[in-house]
C-alpha cells in the first residue's frame, strides 16, 4: 500500500486489499486478486452489489439502475460505482470465477489507427506500453478527457507483444464516449483499464464454438474466434458465427475483419437482417429474421452439444438465453456473455 491507498476489509474474513484513491471497490479488488462477482462494470446489471458495513464511499452514479431504493436502505452499494473515501469494511460473497487469467491494469494508450467496419461501426487501434495481455472475448474500460466516466468496450483483437488494443465501436447519436472516440485524431491519449469480463474463450472446452453477435457485439466474437485459431486446443473445434443487423448496411464484410485462417475446420458464417424493407432494391439474398432464430435451423447437432458466446443489444441477449435455456435445455455453464445496457 501507498500513503494514498485505502484499506478495504472483507467482513467475516481476515482478508484485506488496497484501493488507490479514485479507484472503485470492484476494480481494485480484481487488481488484488479478490473475486467480487461482476458483469457490466458500469452500474447497470447489479451483479457486484456489496454491503457497506463501515466507512464512506463516493457514489459515482447515484441513479445507477443496478441498485434499488431498498438496496440503498439496507446499506448496499455497487462495487463498480463506489470509490472509497477512506478505509472501509464491506460484506460480499467472493467467487474465484470472477478472476480471469490477467489482472486489470490502468495505463495510458495512444490512438494509432481507425478503419471503417460498417456505416456506423469503426475499429480503433490503440498502442500502450508493454504487452497487451487479455483473453479473447474480454473488454476494457476507456476513459476520455471529454467524457468523464469510463465506458466498456470489448477488444476485437487477440493478446500480443506489441501493446495493441483494438475496439470496434458503434457511433450512436446519444453516445457521449462513442462520439468522442470518433472525434479523436491519431496520437490522442486515453486511459485504458483492463482487461475485464468473464465471457472469454474456454480453450479447454471439448465442444464446438458458436458465436452470436449484434451491432458492435461483433468485436468480442472476432476476438474469440481469432483466439481459438491461435490455440492448440481450440483450433480443432468447429466454429459458427451468427450476426444480426437491421439491414444489409449493418452487416460487416467478415473477411475484412476476421483472421481466423488457422481454424482447421473453417468457419460457418450466417448473417441475418431483421428489417426486410431495408433490403428492398438491393442485392440482399441472405436470411431475414432475428439472429437467435437461426441457431436451431443452421446448427447440425442438438444445441446442448455446443459452447455459446454472444454479445449485442439486451433484447438479443435475452432472446438468445430464453431460446437456449427454455427451448433447448442448454446448461448455463455453456453460455458466456457479459450484460451491457
N, C-alpha and C positions, 0 to 999 in steps of 0.2 A: 504493500500500500504506500501511496504518497501522502503528503500532508493535505492534499485536496480531495482524497478519496473518502467515501463514506463507507462505514462497515454495515453490511446487511446480514442480520442473523435470521436463521430459519427456525421458527418456533418448534419446540418438541425435539430438536436435534442439537448437536454441538457444531453444526456446520455454519460457516460464515463465508461471505465473499465481499470483495471490494467493488464499489461502484464509483466511477470517476464523476466529478462534477459535470452536469449536463447530460450524462448518460441515463438510460432508463433501467428500471429494475430488471426487465426481461433481458435486454441486450447485454448488460453487464453480467448477468447470471450465465448466459450462454458463453460469453468470453471466458468465464472462470470454470466452465465445465459443470455448471449446475443446471440440471434439466427441468426448467419450468416449461410446462406444456404451452404450445402456441401454434398459430397458423398464420394469420394475415399480418401480424406485426404492425397493424395500423389502426387498431381501436374498433374494428367492426365485428369480428367474429365472436369475441368474448371468451375464447379458449384460455387466455392467460390470466384469468381472474385470480387474485390473491387477497388475503385478509390482512390489512394493515393493523397490527396489534400495538406497536409503539413507533413513535417518530412521526415526521411530517414529510409529505411529498408535494411536489407541484403537479397538478393535473394538466397535462399538455393539451388535452382535448376534453373539456368538461361535458360536452354533448355527445361524446362517443357512443354510438348505438350498441356497442358490445356490453354496456353496463346499464342495468335498470335502476330505477329510483330505489327499489327495495334493496338491491345490491349495495348501493351507496349508504343507505341507512344502517346496513349491517357491517359497515367498515370495509367493504370490498373495494378493490381497485383493479384497474387493468395494468398489469406489469409493463406492457408496451407503451403506456401513456403516463407512467409515473416516474418522475425524476426526483430522487430523494434530496431533501434539504439538509440532512444530517444522518446520523446513524439510525437505522430502522430495524424493527423486527416484523417479519411477515410470516404468515401461515399459508402453506401451499403443499400440494402433493407433487412430488418430484417423479419424473419419468426419464429413464435413460434413453427412451425412444426420441426424446426431444433433442438429443445431442447427435449431430451429424459428424462426418469424418473430420471436417475442418472448422475450428472455432472462428467466429466472425472477428474481423479487424477493421478499424476505421482508417481510411487512407485518402490521400488526395489523388485525383485522376484527371488526365488531360484528354480532351476530345481530339482524336486524330482523323476521324473519317465519318461520313454519313452517306448512306445509299438508300434509294427507294426500294421498298418491297412491294407495296400496293399503292393505290392513290392516296391513302391516308396513314400508312404504316412505313416507317423508316427504321433502318438498323444503324445504331450509333456505336462506334468503336472508341473505347477509352483505353488509355495506357496508364498504368500505375507502377510504382517501383516494386520490384520483387515479382515472384511468380504469381500467376492467377490461380489460386487453389480453390476448387469447388467441385461438387458433383453435378453431373448432368441433370437438369431439372430444377436446380436451386435458384434463388433470387437474391438481389442485393437492394439496399436502401440508398437511393440517390438524393442528395440534398444540394439544391442550387441556391445561390445567394439571393435570388429574387423571389424564391418560392417559400422560404421558411421551413415548414415541416418536410421531412423526407418522404419519398414515395417509393413503393416497392415495384421493381421491375425484374423479370426473370432474365437470366443470361441466355443468349442464343448460340453461344459457342461452347467449347469444352476447356477444361483446365489446360494451361500452357505456361511455359517458362518465360514467355515474352511479356508477361504482365498485361495482356489484352483482355478486356472485358467488353462483351458485345451485348446489346439490348435491342430488341425490336419493340418500338413504341408506336402506339396509335395516337394520332393527334385528334383531340376532341375539342369542340368549342368551349366547353366549361373546364377543361383540364389545365389547371394553372401550371403544373410541372411539365406536362407534355408540351404545352405551348412554349414554355421557357426553353425546353430542350431543343425544339425546332428553331428557336431563335439564336442558339449558340453558334459561334464561329469556331473554326479549328483553332486549337490552342487554349480554349476556355477551360478553366478548372472547376471541378465539382468535388464534393465529398462523397465517397463511395464506402458503404458499410456492409460487409458481408463476408462469407455467404450465410444465407438463412434458408429455411424451408426444408420440409420433410418429404416432398413429392419427387424425390430423386430416383434415378435408375437403380433398381435392385439387381445388381450384376449377377448375383448367385442364384437368382430365381431360375428354375428349370422351364418355366412357361414362356411361350411366345409373347411378343410385345405388341400391345395395341395402344396407340396414341390418338387422342381425340382433342381437337382444338377448335376454338372460335376466336376471331379477331386477333389481337396480339398474343393470345394464348398459344400461337404457333411457336413463339420463341422457346419456351422450355421443352416443347416436343422436339424441335430441331436439336436442341442440346442433348436430350435423352437419346435420340437415335444416333447422333454422331458419337456420343459417348459409348453406346452399345457397339458401334462399328470399331471403336478403338479397344474394346475389352476382349480379352482372350476367352472369357466365359460367355459373354452375351452376343458376340458377333455370329455365333452359330444359330441363334434363335430366328424364327420367322418374325417379320415386322410389318405392321399395318399402320397407316396414318390417315385418319379421317379428319376432314376440315370443313367447317361450315361458315358460309358468308351469306349476306343478304342477296347479293347479285354477283355476276361474273367479275366485276371490277374489284371485288373484295378478296378474290382467290389469288394467292401468290403463285408465281411460276416456281414450282417446287425444285426444279433442277438448278435454279439460281441461288437457292438458299440452303440446300441440304448437301452435305459432303459425305453421306453415309455409303460410300462406294465399297467399303470393306464388309458390309453385311453379306454373309455368304449366300443367303437365300433371297437376297434382294429386298425391295420394299414395295408393298402394295399401297398405292396412293388413291384415295377416294374423296374428291371434293364434292360438295353439295351446296346448292343455294336455296334459300328459303322464300324468296320473293320472285315468283315466276315472271311478273311484269317487267322486272329489271333485265330479263334476258330477251325480251321481245326485240326483234330487229337485229339481234346479234347472232353469233355462231355457237352459242352455248348448246352443247349436246350431252351434257352430263346430268347428274342426278338433281332432282328438285325435291325439297322436303327439309326435315330437320336432321342434323348430323347424327344424333344418337339413334335415330330410327334405322340407320344403315347397318348397325352392328349385327343384328340377328340375320340380316339378309346377305351380308358380304363375308362374314367370318365362317369358315368351313366347318368348325367344330363347335360343340356346346360352349357357351360363354364362360362357364367356370373353369375352363382349361387355359385361360389367358391371364396375363398380368396387364392391368389397365392403368394408364396415365392420362390425365386430362386437365385442361386449363381453358378458361374462357369466361364469358358472362355468367353471372349467378343462375339465370334460368336454365342455361345449358348444363351447368354443373348439376343442378337439382334434378333435371330431367334424366340425365345420364345415371345418376345414383339410383333413382327410382327404377329405371329400366333394369339395371344390373342386379340390384338387391331384391326388389319385389318381383320383377318379371323373370329373373333367371337365377336367383339364389347365389350370386357371386359373393364370396366372402369379403368382408371389409378389408382384410389383410392383403387382398389382391387389387385394391383400388388406391391410387395415390394422387392426391390433389391438394392444393392449398386454396382455401376460400378467400377470395377478394371480393369487395363490394364497391 
